[in-house]
Amino acid sequence: MAELFHPMPKKHHERFEMFFYGTYIPLQGIEYLLEACALLEKQNLPFHCTLVGGGQTLQEMRALAETLR
């Protein structure tokens, strides 16, 4: 199965794309996606993150996103 799924070669000018679509419940782990974005930002790596959905922890995750910038 590993031979079917592998990262595509990255060109230096391309940015990392992250997309999440789901419910904002604790099980989803949105805080880890936000922390990953903060790490990418600190390393000056180009990325774009789109989070789509709503739910129980949406406001908390918005606040965390603001804190992490």
C-alpha positions as CSV (number, residue, x, y, z in Angstrom):
1,M,0.0,0.0,0.0
2,A,2.9,2.4,0.7
3,E,3.8,2.4,-3.0
4,L,0.4,3.9,-3.8
5,F,0.5,6.8,-1.4
6,H,3.5,9.0,-1.2
7,P,4.2,12.8,-1.0
8,M,4.6,14.5,-4.4
9,P,7.9,16.2,-5.0
10,K,7.7,19.8,-3.8
11,K,8.9,22.7,-5.8
12,H,10.6,25.4,-3.8
13,H,8.1,28.0,-4.7
14,E,5.0,25.9,-3.7
15,R,3.3,26.3,-0.4
16,F,2.0,23.6,1.9
17,E,-1.8,23.3,1.7
18,M,-3.8,22.2,4.7
19,F,-7.5,21.6,4.5
20,F,-9.9,20.5,7.3
21,Y,-13.6,19.9,7.0
22,G,-15.4,18.6,10.0
23,T,-17.0,19.3,13.3
24,Y,-15.2,21.2,16.0
25,I,-15.4,18.6,18.7
26,P,-12.5,17.7,21.0
27,L,-12.0,14.4,19.2
28,Q,-11.1,16.3,15.9
29,G,-7.9,17.8,17.4
30,I,-8.1,21.2,15.7
31,E,-5.7,22.6,18.3
32,Y,-3.0,20.4,16.8
33,L,-3.6,21.8,13.3
34,L,-3.4,25.3,14.7
35,E,-0.2,24.5,16.5
36,A,1.2,23.0,13.3
37,C,0.4,26.3,11.5
38,A,2.2,28.2,14.2
39,L,5.3,26.0,13.7
40,L,5.2,26.5,9.9
41,E,4.9,30.3,10.5
42,K,7.9,30.4,12.9
43,Q,10.0,28.5,10.3
44,N,8.9,31.0,7.5
45,L,7.6,28.1,5.5
46,P,4.9,29.0,2.9
47,F,1.6,27.5,3.7
48,H,-2.2,28.0,3.5
49,C,-4.6,26.6,6.0
50,T,-8.4,26.4,5.5
51,L,-10.6,25.1,8.3
52,V,-14.3,24.5,7.5
53,G,-17.0,23.6,9.9
54,G,-18.5,24.5,13.2
55,G,-19.4,23.0,16.5
56,Q,-18.6,22.7,20.2
57,T,-15.1,24.1,20.3
58,L,-15.2,26.6,17.4
59,Q,-15.0,29.7,19.6
60,E,-12.2,28.2,21.7
61,M,-10.3,27.3,18.5
62,R,-10.8,30.8,17.1
63,A,-9.3,32.2,20.3
64,L,-6.4,29.8,20.1
65,A,-5.8,30.8,16.5
66,E,-5.7,34.5,17.6
67,T,-3.2,33.7,20.4
68,L,-0.9,31.7,18.1
69,R,-1.4,34.3,15.3
